[in-house]
């Protein structure tokens, strides 16, 4: 029965597989077939029944393929089933930590706000690879900036500043401003606000404005800086600008979860009301 099952799979894959990975590198025939099944899974919508069935088959045939464990976990993450996501992704990490730890660390930060866990994963990944992959899977952040945000939210401001320096200043001087993340300066400005370094926060917000103009968050946090400095007319101007920009749709957003330092209409309204009293 098993041989018949494998024969049918081989025939089906030979006719329909669109895998991009070179499956011929596998000397084990079952792992080679598993590779082709993984490729076939990608021809269906992610998380669909067909996709998950092919990935499950790939795992059964070749349990040591970390890639299949990782791919089958993703739909559970996006649907909020974090327990099942971890069950599958942890298998991938155990098999290939140097290729998957950064993914788990980023997701623990983004989806779960598990700052300590994310830091643990990213520090271990760094020790294994020296950050061979220096950015998150979606390209939004340098991994150092993710670590900085984790440290910041844990209240470790000195460590956060160090990681921000690695993720922003070092990259700026070695590669140029085009390699700086779109919102890196904004996030560091919030750190400096918490440290009451208002001049430093304003400097970073000015840099943020050069990278990405007309964003609610830049105006809002500039307003917070000016208010803290007692410059209430400038603060109100920034808050009013933030309110206008929000109506125009220029604000931080993500399809899956709240972004760090995102600002909402209630935040802006509260800031404007505070000045009236």
NORSULMO-V507126 format. One record per backbone hydrogen bond with DSSP energy under -1.0 kcal/mol. NH is the residue of the N-H (numbers start at 1). CO is the residue of the C=O. E is the energy in kcal/mol with one decimal. If there is no record, write none. Layout:
# NORSULMO-V507126
nh co e
NH CO E
NH CO E
This chain:
# NORSULMO-V507126
nh co e
5 1 -2.3
6 2 -2.4
7 3 -2.4
8 4 -2.4
9 5 -2.0
10 6 -2.7
11 7 -2.3
12 8 -2.5
13 9 -2.9
14 10 -2.4
15 11 -1.2
16 12 -1.9
17 13 -2.7
23 21 -1.3
25 22 -1.2
26 23 -1.5
32 28 -2.1
33 29 -2.2
34 30 -2.5
35 31 -2.1
36 32 -1.7
37 33 -2.4
38 34 -2.2
39 35 -1.8
40 36 -2.2
41 37 -2.3
42 38 -1.2
43 40 -1.7
44 41 -1.6
48 45 -2.2
52 48 -2.5
53 49 -2.5
54 50 -2.2
55 51 -2.1
56 52 -2.6
57 53 -2.3
58 54 -2.3
59 55 -2.3
60 56 -2.1
61 57 -2.0
62 58 -2.3
65 62 -1.9
66 64 -1.1
69 65 -1.3
70 66 -2.4
71 67 -2.6
72 68 -2.3
77 73 -1.5
78 74 -2.2
79 75 -1.5
80 77 -1.2
81 76 -2.3
82 80 -1.5
85 81 -2.1
86 82 -2.5
87 83 -1.9
88 84 -2.0
89 85 -3.0
90 86 -2.7
92 88 -1.4
93 89 -2.5
94 90 -2.2
95 91 -1.6
96 92 -2.9
99 96 -1.8
100 96 -1.1
101 97 -2.1
104 100 -2.3
105 101 -2.8
106 102 -2.4
107 103 -2.4
108 104 -2.4
109 105 -1.7
110 106 -3.0
111 107 -2.4
114 108 -2.8
115 113 -1.5
118 114 -2.7
119 115 -2.4
120 116 -2.2
121 117 -2.3
122 118 -2.7
123 119 -2.7
124 120 -1.9
125 121 -2.6
126 122 -2.4
127 123 -2.0
128 124 -1.6
129 125 -2.5
130 126 -2.7
136 141 -2.6
139 136 -2.0
143 134 -2.6
146 142 -1.8
147 143 -2.1
148 144 -2.2
149 145 -2.5
150 146 -2.2
151 147 -2.5
152 148 -2.6
153 149 -2.4
154 150 -1.4
155 152 -1.4
156 151 -2.6
157 155 -1.3
160 156 -2.2
161 157 -2.6
162 158 -1.8
163 159 -2.2
164 160 -2.6
165 161 -2.1
166 162 -1.8
167 163 -2.5
168 164 -2.0
170 165 -2.5
172 168 -2.8
173 169 -2.4
174 170 -1.6
175 171 -3.0
176 171 -1.3
179 176 -1.7
180 177 -1.6
187 183 -2.0
188 184 -2.0
189 185 -2.3
190 186 -1.7
191 187 -1.5
192 188 -2.3
193 189 -2.2
194 190 -2.1
195 191 -1.5
196 193 -1.4
197 192 -3.1
198 196 -1.2
201 197 -2.4
202 198 -2.4
203 199 -2.1
204 200 -2.2
205 201 -2.2
206 202 -2.1
207 203 -1.9
208 204 -2.5
209 205 -2.1
210 206 -1.4
211 207 -1.7
212 208 -2.9
216 250 -2.9
219 215 -1.6
220 216 -2.9
221 217 -2.6
222 218 -1.8
223 219 -2.3
224 220 -1.9
225 221 -2.1
226 222 -2.7
227 223 -2.5
228 224 -2.2
229 225 -1.6
230 227 -1.3
231 226 -2.8
232 230 -1.3
235 231 -2.1
236 232 -2.6
237 233 -2.0
238 234 -1.9
239 235 -2.4
240 236 -2.7
241 237 -1.9
242 238 -2.3
243 239 -2.2
244 240 -2.0
245 241 -2.5
246 242 -2.2
247 243 -1.5
248 244 -1.2
249 246 -1.2
250 245 -2.2
251 249 -1.3
262 259 -1.7
267 264 -1.0
268 264 -1.7
269 265 -2.9
270 266 -2.2
271 267 -2.0
272 268 -2.3
273 269 -2.3
274 270 -2.2
275 271 -1.1
